[in-house]
Amino acid sequence: MSRIVVAGAGPVGLTAALALARQGVAVTVLEAGDELAAESRASTFHPPTLEMLAELGVVDALLARGLIAPTFAYRDRAGHVATLDLSVLAQDTPYPYRVQCEQSKLTPILRAEVEAAGGVIRFGWPVAGVDQVADGVVVRAADGRTERGGWLIAADGAHSAVRRSLGVAFAGITYPERFLVASTDEDLPGLLDHLAEVNYVFDPVDWSVLLRTPDHWRVLLPTPDGTPDRDELDRLDGRLRQVADPGRPWQVAHASIYRVHQRVAERFQVGRVLLAGDAAHVNNPLGGLGMNSGIHDAMAYTRALVTGDGAVRLATTQRRRIALEYVQTVSHQNYQRLTATDPVARAAYLDEIRAIAADPVRARAHLLRACMIASLRPVPA
Ligand SMILES: Cc1cc2nc3c(=O)[nH]c(=O)nc-3n(C[C@H](O)[C@H](O)[C@H](O)COP(=O)(O)OP(=O)(O)OC[C@H]3O[C@@H](n4cnc5c(N)ncnc54)[C@H](O)[C@@H]3O)c2cc1C
């Protein structure tokens, strides 16, 4: 099979590159930046993603840098509501837990393996567009450089230059609030009871997510759109002290504010170009589905590419259906439940969660969906 070009050396592009290299396919990754992105963004790896990283021979390196999270918890402003234990998935996966680890720790692992397997990664190579030719693609940079390949996997992120250059629509919504993520050195378990490594705090106004990464605790809070970032950062300490009060200002290592969208590209395949990861679909971070589903795209496409054109068409169609029916639906449901304004509906949902947590059969059914296993394969009762 002729060389495959990948645009973008994020977690999705590098997973695709490694999967191809492992199957003996020549691969070149074109990355706009001069280095791998250092931004931490995604921090949750779900069981099926761990299975895929195991298939590529990199899961042990990720586990060595990450934290195993055997549970996650639901809370409201009054305190702990319920804890869900992923060990009920032991019959469904060799990895019945989530791993908490920043995506910026995965990408160097993948990069080293891609290069060791003979893959080429070119930095400082911003893809501007692509021409389809008889037997493949010619990928273009704005400065006139070109790279030829049999196929292009476009994993160049949410603002994908490839998707735009092909005129593929990216329909969906933008949430009315922005999401602020603060990384802190505070010892949150010393301040709040019953914390798991990941905690969803239900509230119509001050909902939040508290999660642990190997380096920090992170607090995700809603932030109005249209206010200056400076004002939001100035009032951050007061807001954090509503989450938990150490009796002095919180130690915040850094904070970022994100505008958040739910969008899916109208097509994932245009000729010999395949859109993957954020280039194909974006969603809110509640539930940790974005990077995980992008890694699933990369694995599905690369398996199909070595099989044949029909398999590629099927894979792109299936991945788009999963993006719409599963990733968009579950992430938006998570948002609606976390932010529900009707106190009766919220209390009813939290009661249901308590009942699910107390019943291993219901907990397994809930977790098969929350942990993405049900998006990928039929699950026995
Ligand atoms: C606060 C936050 C928390 C999140 N938490 C989670 C989580 O816990 N779990 C989860 O699954 N997801 C999470 N996500 C989503 C996750 O970060 C993204 O889905 C993931 O980064 C997508 O990976 P990607 O490789 O498709 O794109 P990116 O990570 O954006 O990588 C794209 C790469 O392409 C490069 N690039 C861009 N343009 C070009 C070009 N023209 N030519 C060549 N290269 C280019 C970029 O420099 C970059 O290296 C979170 C997102 C945010 C904002």
The ligand as an SDF file (V2000), in Angstrom:
LIG
                    3D

 53 58  0  0  0  0  0  0  0  0999 V2000
  -10.8750   21.4030   28.8320 C   0  0  0  0  0  0  0  0  0  0  0  0
  -10.9500   20.1870   27.9620 C   0  0  0  0  0  0  0  0  0  0  0  0
  -10.9610   18.9430   28.5570 C   0  0  0  0  0  0  0  0  0  0  0  0
  -11.0620   17.8010   27.7620 C   0  0  0  0  0  0  0  0  0  0  0  0
  -11.0970   16.5850   28.3750 N   0  0  0  0  0  0  0  0  0  0  0  0
  -11.2150   15.4780   27.6390 C   0  0  0  0  0  0  0  0  0  0  0  0
  -11.1780   14.1850   28.2510 C   0  0  0  0  0  0  0  0  0  0  0  0
  -11.0060   14.0500   29.4600 O   0  0  0  0  0  0  0  0  0  0  0  0
  -11.2930   13.0830   27.4650 N   0  0  0  0  0  0  0  0  0  0  0  0
  -11.4430   13.2020   26.1060 C   0  0  0  0  0  0  0  0  0  0  0  0
  -11.6010   12.1600   25.4440 O   0  0  0  0  0  0  0  0  0  0  0  0
  -11.4340   14.4010   25.4810 N   0  0  0  0  0  0  0  0  0  0  0  0
  -11.3180   15.5370   26.2070 C   0  0  0  0  0  0  0  0  0  0  0  0
  -11.2430   16.7570   25.5940 N   0  0  0  0  0  0  0  0  0  0  0  0
  -11.2450   16.8270   24.1040 C   0  0  0  0  0  0  0  0  0  0  0  0
   -9.8460   16.5520   23.5480 C   0  0  0  0  0  0  0  0  0  0  0  0
   -8.9150   17.4910   24.0430 O   0  0  0  0  0  0  0  0  0  0  0  0
   -9.8730   16.5950   22.0130 C   0  0  0  0  0  0  0  0  0  0  0  0
  -10.9710   15.8250   21.5530 O   0  0  0  0  0  0  0  0  0  0  0  0
   -8.5630   16.0400   21.4320 C   0  0  0  0  0  0  0  0  0  0  0  0
   -7.4840   16.9160   21.6670 O   0  0  0  0  0  0  0  0  0  0  0  0
   -8.6990   15.8150   19.9260 C   0  0  0  0  0  0  0  0  0  0  0  0
   -7.4800   15.3170   19.4290 O   0  0  0  0  0  0  0  0  0  0  0  0
   -7.0630   15.5890   17.9120 P   0  0  0  0  0  0  0  0  0  0  0  0
   -5.7710   14.8880   17.7390 O   0  0  0  0  0  0  0  0  0  0  0  0
   -8.2150   15.2910   17.0230 O   0  0  0  0  0  0  0  0  0  0  0  0
   -6.8910   17.1720   17.8310 O   0  0  0  0  0  0  0  0  0  0  0  0
   -5.8350   18.1140   18.5640 P   0  0  0  0  0  0  0  0  0  0  0  0
   -5.4890   17.5740   19.8940 O   0  0  0  0  0  0  0  0  0  0  0  0
   -6.4030   19.4840   18.4830 O   0  0  0  0  0  0  0  0  0  0  0  0
   -4.5280   17.9960   17.6580 O   0  0  0  0  0  0  0  0  0  0  0  0
   -4.5050   18.5590   16.3580 C   0  0  0  0  0  0  0  0  0  0  0  0
   -3.0420   18.6990   15.9240 C   0  0  0  0  0  0  0  0  0  0  0  0
   -3.0380   19.1940   14.5950 O   0  0  0  0  0  0  0  0  0  0  0  0
   -2.1360   20.2790   14.4930 C   0  0  0  0  0  0  0  0  0  0  0  0
   -2.6330   21.1360   13.4150 N   0  0  0  0  0  0  0  0  0  0  0  0
   -3.5890   22.0790   13.4320 C   0  0  0  0  0  0  0  0  0  0  0  0
   -3.7420   22.6290   12.2250 N   0  0  0  0  0  0  0  0  0  0  0  0
   -2.8620   22.0060   11.4110 C   0  0  0  0  0  0  0  0  0  0  0  0
   -2.5710   22.1290   10.0300 C   0  0  0  0  0  0  0  0  0  0  0  0
   -3.2020   22.9920    9.2510 N   0  0  0  0  0  0  0  0  0  0  0  0
   -1.6100   21.3260    9.5140 N   0  0  0  0  0  0  0  0  0  0  0  0
   -0.9490   20.4230   10.2800 C   0  0  0  0  0  0  0  0  0  0  0  0
   -1.1810   20.2890   11.6060 N   0  0  0  0  0  0  0  0  0  0  0  0
   -2.1550   21.0570   12.1570 C   0  0  0  0  0  0  0  0  0  0  0  0
   -2.1720   20.9230   15.8710 C   0  0  0  0  0  0  0  0  0  0  0  0
   -1.0000   21.6940   16.0800 O   0  0  0  0  0  0  0  0  0  0  0  0
   -2.2560   19.7010   16.7670 C   0  0  0  0  0  0  0  0  0  0  0  0
   -0.9820   19.1690   17.0510 O   0  0  0  0  0  0  0  0  0  0  0  0
  -11.1490   17.9170   26.3510 C   0  0  0  0  0  0  0  0  0  0  0  0
  -11.1050   19.1750   25.7430 C   0  0  0  0  0  0  0  0  0  0  0  0
  -11.0020   20.3070   26.5550 C   0  0  0  0  0  0  0  0  0  0  0  0
  -10.9610   21.6530   25.8920 C   0  0  0  0  0  0  0  0  0  0  0  0
  1  2  1  0
  2  3  1  0
  2 52  2  0
  3  4  2  0
  4  5  1  0
  4 50  1  0
  5  6  2  0
  6  7  1  0
  6 13  1  0
  7  8  2  0
  7  9  1  0
  9 10  1  0
 10 11  2  0
 10 12  1  0
 12 13  2  0
 13 14  1  0
 14 15  1  0
 14 50  1  0
 15 16  1  0
 16 17  1  0
 16 18  1  0
 18 19  1  0
 18 20  1  0
 20 21  1  0
 20 22  1  0
 22 23  1  0
 23 24  1  0
 24 25  2  0
 24 26  1  0
 24 27  1  0
 27 28  1  0
 28 29  2  0
 28 30  1  0
 28 31  1  0
 31 32  1  0
 32 33  1  0
 33 34  1  0
 33 48  1  0
 34 35  1  0
 35 36  1  0
 35 46  1  0
 36 37  1  0
 36 45  1  0
 37 38  2  0
 38 39  1  0
 39 40  1  0
 39 45  2  0
 40 41  1  0
 40 42  2  0
 42 43  1  0
 43 44  2  0
 44 45  1  0
 46 47  1  0
 46 48  1  0
 48 49  1  0
 50 51  2  0
 51 52  1  0
 52 53  1  0
M  END
$$$$
